[in-house]
């Protein structure tokens, strides 16, 4: 595209605010039922309450088809939420693209199926196993168990005789201790495939997603190292079956959630691990979401690698379900092409010479950079963009629910005071990361910590004659209890509400704070996160590109 393709025209009805336009994403802070289980409602939030009463306010759709998911039964998540905010449009996301590729069989056949064909041919020739690694659930945030089943069934159809599955337990995008349901479903699928007699399809290893394999943004390489030693070298505590492993580990640490289970391997009749990965094997990481898939992919593929000591690296054919980082081309092979998100808000601003800032702590740094920019790691113009990462703690989030919110605000206010930015975006991770722990009181504290920072931002925005958009990328802390069909909390064996650790289907708030301007929201519109980019452009004094979802502000 030429520079003219990115040229922004002045807005015909609004000259823009004088100061910076800041988008504040309160990660995981949705609009709940305002009941006992709603940690957002239960929290003391004087600044959010003030915004709701005094600033233009609305609710935005942040799940399902509004963010490119297959259906409105699908939760939103931070990846697709930030994609939608930054792109200003809705793109079909990983879950939907994989589903389409499986149904049309383009994942397996023709030119687009060449990677799959090479992987199956490799193991047919070598006699080694085809290994699948990934999150075992139907949360549809990082993966879906039905995608795994489709891959296993195709292996059987293509005469792959030996398969090993390395399962990462969820309990985060699905109920906290639902893992055995998924293990039983997988074992039933494997039993069906093994009925042919010349098939050897088995679970080989596993562990909780927050302990094994699925680190992101290089926050804790030890997580990936544990996964590598478990999946590749078979070095972990052994059990006779995955069910036995989960039941034993739960009995030894009552109250542990699936996401925090330690690593384990499954031993064969000879007492040795069933599934170490050897030379000649093929490996597919069946997660489609990128952030927690990049590091393990690098461990398999990179010749120059310093994340940890890999020991002997097997010579395998490796592929991801999707390309996880388009800039770095990680992994080098993938089964389904990712969404082609172009002409994002960040790129438009950069091509028009507009200075911008992105800041968060490690846990959400990639969301205000990589995902916001349409799955692009690098900046569009180093002279016009500044990305700041505040290192996250490695302690359990429920122990420090305030996380790095204060430090983020410290740095944000310092940067804004320079007058060097027209646009800034900030993510406070608290509502999501603490909400995922299922710890109710900690989640209330997390929301209060974010509200405290809003109390620091509001006077700063007023002094700078700027604008602040306060929103969220999806819900989480707004629904802390699992609910039955009547909407009542499900109870555990002790009669206490069962913790919910996953995202919600709830809408998210939007408050537009622009002191000195009589701004009003357009009435009666069905709107979502994709409308925010055009809204930001209008506050900057620019008209949005014609194909962007419309601004929420009246002219």
C-alpha positions in Angstrom: 0.0 0.0 0.0 1.1 3.6 -0.7 1.2 6.3 1.9 -2.0 7.7 0.4 -3.9 4.6 1.4 -3.3 5.5 5.0 -3.9 9.2 4.8 -6.4 10.3 7.5 -8.8 13.1 6.7 -9.8 15.6 9.3 -13.1 14.9 11.0 -15.8 17.2 9.5 -17.6 17.8 12.8 -15.0 17.7 15.6 -11.6 19.2 15.7 -10.4 16.8 18.4 -9.2 17.3 21.9 -6.1 19.3 22.6 -4.3 16.7 24.7 -3.6 13.0 24.5 -6.3 10.4 23.8 -5.8 7.5 26.2 -7.5 4.1 26.0 -7.5 2.3 29.3 -8.3 -1.4 29.1 -9.4 -2.9 32.4 -8.7 -6.4 31.5 -11.4 -8.8 32.6 -13.7 -6.2 34.1 -17.1 -6.8 32.5 -20.7 -5.8 33.4 -22.1 -8.5 35.6 -25.4 -9.2 37.3 -24.6 -6.9 40.2 -25.0 -9.7 42.7 -22.9 -11.5 45.3 -20.8 -13.3 42.7 -20.0 -10.1 40.8 -16.6 -9.0 42.2 -16.7 -5.8 40.1 -20.0 -4.8 41.7 -18.8 -5.9 45.2 -15.6 -3.8 44.9 -15.4 -0.3 46.1 -15.0 1.7 42.9 -15.7 5.4 43.5 -14.0 6.5 40.2 -15.8 4.0 38.0 -19.0 5.0 39.8 -18.2 8.7 39.1 -17.6 8.0 35.4 -20.8 6.1 35.1 -22.7 9.0 36.5 -20.9 11.9 34.9 -19.3 10.7 31.6 -20.9 9.4 28.4 -21.3 5.7 29.1 -22.4 2.6 27.2 -21.9 -1.2 27.1 -19.9 -2.9 24.3 -20.2 -6.5 23.1 -16.9 -8.3 23.7 -17.6 -11.9 22.9 -18.9 -14.2 20.1 -19.4 -12.9 16.6 -18.7 -9.3 17.8 -15.0 -10.3 18.1 -14.8 -12.9 15.3 -15.6 -16.0 17.3 -17.7 -18.8 15.8 -20.8 -18.1 17.7 -22.3 -16.0 20.5 -21.8 -19.0 22.8 -18.1 -18.3 22.7 -16.4 -16.2 25.3 -14.3 -13.3 24.3 -10.6 -13.2 25.3 -7.8 -10.8 25.5 -6.4 -11.8 22.1 -9.5 -11.3 20.1 -10.6 -8.3 22.2 -7.4 -6.4 21.5 -7.4 -7.4 17.9 -10.9 -5.9 17.5 -10.1 -2.7 19.4 -6.9 -2.1 17.4 -8.3 -3.2 14.0 -11.5 -1.2 14.1 -13.1 -4.1 12.3 -14.0 -7.7 13.0 -11.9 -10.5 11.6 -12.6 -14.2 11.8 -10.4 -15.5 14.6 -8.4 -18.6 15.2 -11.2 -20.8 16.6 -13.4 -20.1 13.6 -10.6 -20.4 11.0 -9.5 -23.8 12.4 -13.1 -25.0 12.5 -13.6 -23.9 8.8 -10.3 -25.6 7.7 -11.2 -28.9 9.4 -14.8 -28.9 7.9 -13.6 -28.1 4.4 -10.6 -30.5 4.9 -8.3 -27.8 3.6 -6.1 -28.4 6.7 -5.4 -31.9 5.4 -5.6 -31.8 1.6 -4.4 -29.8 -1.4 -1.9 -27.0 -1.4 -3.0 -25.7 2.0 -2.7 -29.3 3.5 1.0 -29.7 2.4 2.3 -29.4 6.0 0.0 -32.0 7.4 0.8 -34.3 4.5 4.5 -34.0 5.2 4.1 -34.6 8.9 2.1 -37.8 8.4 4.4 -39.1 5.7 7.4 -38.5 8.1 6.0 -40.8 10.8 4.8 -43.4 8.3 8.4 -43.7 7.1 10.2 -43.4 10.4 7.8 -45.5 12.5 7.9 -42.9 15.2 4.9 -41.4 16.9 2.9 -38.4 15.8 2.8 -36.2 18.9 0.1 -33.7 19.8 0.6 -31.1 22.5 -2.1 -28.7 23.6 -4.7 -27.4 26.0 -7.3 -30.1 26.6 -10.7 -28.3 27.0 -13.5 -26.8 25.0 -12.9 -23.3 26.2 -12.2 -22.2 22.6 -9.8 -19.6 23.8 -6.5 -21.3 23.1 -7.8 -24.6 21.7 -10.8 -26.9 21.4 -10.9 -30.6 22.2 -12.9 -31.2 19.0 -10.0 -29.9 16.9 -7.8 -32.5 18.6 -10.3 -35.2 17.9 -10.4 -34.2 14.2 -6.6 -34.5 14.0 -6.6 -37.9 15.7 -9.3 -39.2 13.4 -7.4 -38.0 10.4 -4.3 -39.7 11.6 -6.2 -43.0 11.8 -7.7 -42.4 8.3 -4.1 -41.8 6.9 -2.7 -45.0 8.5 -0.6 -43.3 11.2 -0.2 -46.2 13.6 1.3 -44.5 16.7 0.1 -41.3 18.3 1.0 -39.7 21.6 -1.0 -36.9 23.2 0.5 -34.5 25.7 -2.3 -32.8 27.6 -2.2 -29.4 29.3 -5.0 -29.1 31.9 -7.1 -26.0 31.7 -9.3 -25.1 34.7 -9.1 -21.4 33.6 -11.2 -21.0 30.5 -13.5 -23.8 31.8 -14.6 -24.8 35.3 -11.7 -25.1 37.8 -11.7 -28.8 38.2 -13.4 -30.1 35.1 -10.3 -31.8 33.7 -11.4 -35.4 34.2 -14.4 -34.8 32.0 -12.0 -33.9 29.1 -9.6 -36.8 29.9 -12.5 -39.3 29.9 -13.7 -37.9 26.5 -10.2 -38.2 25.1 -9.7 -41.7 26.4 -13.0 -42.7 24.8 -11.9 -41.3 21.5 -8.5 -43.1 21.7 -10.1 -46.4 22.7 -12.4 -46.1 19.6 -9.4 -45.5 17.3 -7.4 -48.3 19.0 -10.1 -50.9 18.2 -8.5 -51.5 14.8 -5.8 -53.5 16.6 -2.8 -52.0 14.8 -3.2 -48.5 16.3 -1.3 -47.4 19.4 -2.9 -44.0 20.4 -2.3 -43.0 24.0 -2.0 -40.1 26.4 1.7 -39.6 27.2 2.1 -36.7 29.6 0.5 -33.6 31.0 0.3 -30.9 33.6 -1.4 -27.7 34.5 -1.2 -24.9 31.9 0.2 -22.4 34.4 2.9 -24.8 35.5 3.8 -26.6 32.3 4.6 -25.4 28.8 2.2 -22.4 28.4 4.3 -19.4 29.5 4.0 -16.1 27.6 6.0 -13.0 27.0 9.0 -14.8 28.5 7.6 -14.1 32.0 8.9 -17.5 33.3 10.9 -19.8 31.1 10.9 -22.4 33.9 7.3 -23.2 32.9 8.4 -24.1 29.3 11.4 -26.0 30.6 9.1 -28.2 32.8 7.0 -28.9 29.7 10.0 -29.7 27.6 11.4 -32.1 30.1 8.0 -33.7 30.5 6.8 -34.0 26.9 10.1 -34.4 25.1 12.3 -36.4 27.6 9.6 -38.1 29.7 11.1 -36.7 32.9 8.3 -36.3 35.4 6.5 -38.3 38.0 4.9 -41.4 36.4 1.4 -42.8 36.6 -0.5 -45.6 35.1 -3.1 -43.3 33.5 -4.0 -39.6 33.2 -7.0 -40.1 35.4 -4.9 -41.7 38.1 -2.4 -38.8 37.8 -5.1 -36.1 38.3 -6.9 -38.0 41.1 -3.6 -38.6 43.0 -2.3 -35.0 42.6 -5.6 -33.6 43.8 -5.7 -35.8 46.8 -2.2 -34.7 47.7 -3.0 -31.0 47.5 -6.7 -30.5 48.3 -8.2 -27.5 46.5 -5.6 -27.4 43.7 -7.1 -26.2 40.4 -6.4 -28.0 37.1 -4.3 -25.0 35.8 -1.8 -25.5 38.7 -1.3 -29.3 38.5 2.3 -30.4 38.5 3.8 -32.3 35.4 3.3 -36.0 35.0 4.0 -38.8 32.5 2.2 -42.0 31.8 4.2 -45.2 32.1 3.8 -48.3 30.0 3.7 -51.9 31.2 7.5 -51.8 31.4 7.5 -48.9 33.8 9.0 -46.6 31.3 7.3 -43.3 30.0 5.1 -44.0 27.0 5.8 -40.9 25.0 9.3 -39.3 24.9 9.7 -37.5 21.6 12.5 -39.0 19.4 14.2 -38.4 16.1 11.9 -38.9 13.2 8.7 -37.9 15.1 6.2 -35.3 14.1 4.8 -32.8 16.6 1.8 -30.5 16.3 0.9 -27.9 18.9 -2.8 -27.9 18.5 -3.4 -24.6 20.3 -4.5 -21.9 17.8 -3.8 -18.8 20.0 -0.3 -17.4 19.8 0.8 -15.8 23.0 1.2 -19.0 25.1 2.4 -21.0 22.1 5.5 -19.0 21.0 8.0 -20.1 23.6 7.5 -23.9 23.3 7.6 -23.5 19.5 10.9 -21.7 19.7 12.2 -24.5 21.9 11.4 -27.1 19.2 12.7 -25.0 16.3 15.4 -22.6 17.2 19.0 -23.5 16.6 20.2 -20.5 18.6 18.3 -20.9 21.9 19.0 -19.7 25.4 15.7 -20.1 27.2 16.9 -23.1 29.1 19.1 -26.2 28.6 17.2 -28.4 26.2 19.6 -31.4 26.5 19.4 -33.4 23.3 16.9 -31.8 20.9 15.2 -34.4 18.8 15.0 -34.0 15.1 11.3 -33.7 14.4 8.8 -32.3 12.0 7.1 -29.5 14.0 4.1 -27.4 13.2 1.7 -25.1 15.1 -2.0 -25.2 14.6 -1.5 -21.6 13.3 1.4 -19.2 12.8 1.8 -17.6 16.3 4.0 -14.7 15.4 4.0 -13.4 11.8 6.9 -11.0 12.3 9.2 -13.6 13.8 7.7 -16.4 11.6 7.1 -18.7 14.6 6.6 -21.5 14.0 8.1 -22.0 10.5 5.3 -24.5 9.7 1.6 -24.2 10.6 -1.6 -26.0 9.6 -4.0 -23.0 9.3 -3.2 -19.5 8.2 -3.9 -16.8 10.8 -6.3 -13.9 10.3 -4.8 -11.3 8.0 -5.4 -8.1 10.0 -4.3 -5.0 8.2 -4.6 -1.2 8.4 -4.9 -1.1 12.2 -5.4 2.0 14.2 -1.7 1.9 15.3 -0.5 1.7 11.7 -2.8 4.5 10.5 -1.5 6.8 13.3 2.1 5.9 12.6 1.7 6.5 8.8 0.3 9.9 9.6 3.1 11.0 11.8 1.2 10.7 15.1 3.2 9.8 18.2 1.7 7.0 20.3 2.5 5.1 23.5 1.7 1.5 24.6 2.2 0.4 28.2 1.4 -2.6 30.4 3.0 -5.1 32.6 4.5 -8.3 31.2 1.3 -10.4 31.5 -0.5 -8.1 29.0 2.3 -6.3 27.3 1.8 -8.2 24.1 -1.9 -7.3 24.1 -1.3 -3.6 23.8 1.4 -4.2 21.2 1.3 -7.4 19.2 -2.5 -8.1 19.3 -3.5 -4.4 19.2 -1.4 -4.1 16.0 -3.0 -7.0 14.2 -0.6 -9.7 15.4 2.5 -7.7 14.6 5.5 -7.8 17.0 7.4 -4.8 15.8 6.4 -1.2 15.7 5.4 0.5 12.5 7.8 3.5 13.1 10.3 3.4 15.9 10.5 7.2 15.9 6.8 7.6 16.5 6.0 4.7 18.8 7.1 3.8 22.3 6.3 0.4 23.9 6.9 0.1 27.6 6.8 -3.2 29.6 6.7 -3.1 33.4 8.0 -6.5 34.6 5.3 -8.6 36.2 5.7 -10.5 39.5 6.2 -14.3 39.3 4.3 -14.8 42.6 0.7 -16.1 42.5 -1.6 -13.3 41.4 -4.1 -13.9 44.3 -1.2 -13.1 46.7 -0.6 -9.7 45.1 -3.9 -8.7 43.5 -2.7 -5.1 42.9 -0.1 -6.6 40.6 1.8 -3.7 38.9 -1.1 -1.3 38.4 0.6 1.5 40.4 3.9 1.1 38.6 2.2 1.2 35.3 0.4 4.4 36.2 3.6 6.0 37.5 5.3 5.5 34.2 2.2 6.4 32.2 1.8 9.7 34.0 5.5 10.5 33.6 5.3 9.8 29.8 2.1 11.8 29.3 3.6 14.8 31.2 6.3 15.1 28.5 3.6 16.1 26.0 5.1 13.8 23.4 2.1 11.6 22.7 -1.2 12.2 21.0 -2.4 8.7 21.7 -1.7 6.2 24.5 -3.1 2.8 25.4 -2.7 1.0 28.7 -3.8 -2.3 30.0 -4.4 -3.1 33.7 -4.2 -6.9 33.9 -5.7 -7.3 37.4 -9.3 -8.2 36.8 -8.4 -11.0 34.4 -5.3 -12.5 35.9 -6.7 -12.5 39.5 -10.2 -13.5 38.2 -8.7 -16.6 36.6 -7.5 -17.8 40.0 -11.1 -18.0 41.2 -10.2 -16.3 44.4 -13.2 -14.1 45.3 -11.8 -11.6 47.8 -8.6 -11.2 45.8 -10.6 -10.4 42.7 -12.5 -7.7 44.6 -9.1 -6.3 45.6 -7.9 -6.5 42.0 -10.8 -4.4 40.8 -10.3 -1.9 43.6 -6.6 -1.6 42.6 -7.5 -0.7 39.1 -10.1 1.8 40.2 -7.5 3.5 42.4 -5.3 4.0 39.3 -8.3 5.6 37.5 -8.4 8.1 40.3 -4.9 9.1 39.4 -5.5 9.2 35.7 -8.6 11.4 35.7 -7.1 14.6 37.1 -4.0 14.1 34.8 -6.2 13.8 31.7 -8.1 16.9 32.8 -4.9 18.9 33.3 -3.6 17.8 29.9 -6.9 18.7 28.2 -7.1 15.2 26.8 -9.6 12.3 26.7 -9.7 9.0 28.5 -11.7 6.0 27.2 -12.2 3.4 30.0 -13.2 0.0 28.8 -12.4 -3.7 29.0 -11.6 -6.5 26.5 -13.9 -9.1 28.0 -15.5 -10.1 31.3 -14.0 -12.2 34.0 -14.1 -10.8 37.6 -17.8 -9.8 37.0 -18.9 -13.5 37.5 -16.9 -15.4 40.1 -19.3 -18.2 40.8 -20.5 -21.0 38.4 -24.2 -20.7 37.8 -26.8 -23.4 37.1 -29.6 -23.1 34.5 -31.7 -21.0 36.8 -28.9 -18.5 37.3 -28.2 -19.6 40.9 -24.7 -20.4 42.1 -23.7 -24.1 41.9 -22.6 -25.4 45.3 -19.6 -27.6 46.2 -19.8 -30.6 48.6 -19.5 -28.2 51.5 -22.4 -26.1 50.3 -20.2 -23.2 49.2 -20.4 -21.5 45.8 -18.2 -23.1 43.2 -15.5 -20.8 41.9 -15.6 -19.7 38.3 -12.2 -19.1 36.7 -13.2 -18.5 33.1 -14.1 -15.4 31.1 -17.8 -14.4 30.8 -20.2 -13.7 28.0 -21.0 -10.3 29.6 -20.7 -6.9 27.8 -18.0 -4.5 29.0 -18.3 -0.9 29.9 -17.2 2.2 28.0 -16.8 5.6 29.7 -15.7 8.6 27.7 -14.0 11.3 29.8 -13.2 14.4 27.8 -13.5 17.4 30.2 -14.4 20.7 28.4 -16.2 18.9 25.5 -19.9 18.3 25.3 -19.6 14.8 23.9 -22.6 12.5 23.5 -22.9 8.9 22.4 -25.0 7.9 19.5 -28.3 6.4 20.8 -29.7 3.0 20.1 -26.8 1.2 18.5 -25.6 -2.4 18.7 -21.9 -1.7 19.3 -18.8 -3.7 20.2 -15.1 -3.3 20.7 -14.4 -2.8 17.0 -16.2 0.6 17.3 -13.4 2.0 19.6 -10.8 2.7 16.9 -13.0 5.1 15.0 -14.0 6.7 18.3 -10.3 7.3 19.2 -9.8 8.8 15.7 -12.7 11.2 16.2 -11.3 12.3 19.5 -8.0 13.0 17.8 -9.9 15.0 15.2 -9.8 12.5 12.3 -12.4 10.7 10.3 -12.1 6.9 10.4 -11.4 4.9 7.2 -14.6 4.0 5.4 -14.6 0.3 6.4 -14.0 0.9 10.1 -16.9 0.3 12.4 -18.4 3.7 13.1 -17.4 6.0 15.9 -19.7 5.9 19.0 -19.7 9.7 19.3 -22.2 12.1 17.8 -20.6 14.6 15.4 
